[in-house]
């Protein structure tokens, strides 16, 4: 099977350090510092967008190895078991996370966002501006997802 190496482009800094604290991300302000190898103009133009997709690595979670058994999200018995690709948590084959965040400011190689659900020190592997043409028109989800996420993005 093909494998590849990914080199982080930057690092998250914020007040969150506990990977077990998994709710209340809405008001979390994070600064992503981009590696100097990209130069001081690497974020130029991003300030014209309201949101950015941040791709990051769940680097503090072990590889679970066997992903064949469906499990309830967050181990909650009140939620149905789902396969590994029906959830967004850190239990992933490549431990890649992605979150759309509001852009607060752009200064040189520093991007400040709100709502990023990654702890301080998390490696960032890519950034993509959110463009309305890429947003889905009629997204739907099972009702249990709203219960799962009820406190996730609260302040």
N, C-alpha and C positions, 0 to 999 in steps of 0.2 A: 504494500500500500504506500502511496505517495505521502511523504511527510515534508514539512517545511519549517523554517525558523522565522519567527517574527521578532523584530527589535522594537522595543517601545519608542514612541516619539516624544513622550513626556510623562509627567507624574502629577497625580492629584494631591492637593494640600487642602485640608479642611479640619474642622474640629472633631470629626468622627473617627474613632480608632478601633471601636469594638465591632468586629464582624458579626457577632451574635446579636447586636442591636439592629433589628431589620425593619423597623417601622419609622414613620415620621421623617421622611426625606424632603418634603415639599419646600421647607425654608432653608435647607442646608446650602450654604454658599461655599463653593469650591473654586480654587484657583488651579488651573492646569498650566504648568510651566513646560513649554516646549523646549526640547533639546537644542542647544546652540548650533548644532550642525545644520539646522534649517534656516538660520539667519534671522535677523530682527524683523524682516518683512513677511515672514511665513504666514501670519494671520491676517495680512492686509486684505481688506474687502469683506472679512467675516463680520465686521461690525454693522454691515448693511442688512444682516439677517437677524430675526428675532430668536431663532432656536438653532441648536447644533446637535447632531447625533454624536455621542461620545462612545467610542468602542474601547473597551478596557479588558484587562485580564483579572479574573478572580484568583489572584496569586496566593492567597492565604488559605485556599481550600484544597484538600488533597484530591487527587484523581481517584474516582470511585471504581474505575475499572470495568465493572459489569453494570451495564445500563439497560439490560433486557427486561427487568421487572418494573412494571408501573408502580409508582409510589404517590401517596398524597403530597401535595405541595406543603413545604415547611413541616412535614410530618404530622399535619393536622388530620386527625381521624374523622372530622366532620366534612372533609373534602374528598372527592372521588380520586382514586389512584389514576395517574396519567403517565404516559410514556415520557421519556426524557425530552423529546422535542415538542411537548405540549406545555412546557413550563419555561420560565425565564430566569430561574434561580441559578446559583453557582454550581449545582450538580449537573455539569455539562461535560461532554467529551473533550472539548478544547478550552473550557473555562472562559469563554468569551462572553462579556456582558456588553449590552448596548442600551443607552438611555438617551432620549431626546430631552434636552435641557434648555431653559431660557438663558440667553446670553445677557449678562449684566454689563460687562465691559471687555474691551480688547486693548491691550497696551503692549506693544512690542511682541515678545514671545509669551506673554501672560494672558490667558483667557479666563475670565471669571464667569462662572455659570451658577444657576440656582436649580436645585432639584436633582443633582447627580447622586445616584445611590451607590457610591463607591467610597471606601474609607481612605483616610490620608495615607499616602505612600503607594496607592494603587497605580500600576503602570498603565498608561494610555497607549493604545496601538494605532488609533486613527481618529480623525475628526471629519465629519461631513456636514455641510450646512443643510438644514431642513428646507426643502423646496416643496411648495404646495402641489406641484405636479406629480410628486412621488407619494403623496399621502393617499391612503385608500379612501374611496368614496363611501362605501356601505359596510364598514367593518362590523362584525358581530362577534360575540363571545358567549360562552356558557354563563348561566347565572351565578355559579359558584365563584367565578373569578372576581366579581364585585365584592363578595364576602371576603375573599382572600386579600384583596387590595384595599379594604375599607380604611385601614390606618396607615397604609404604606406611604402615601404622599400627603398626609396631614402635616400641618406645621408642628 
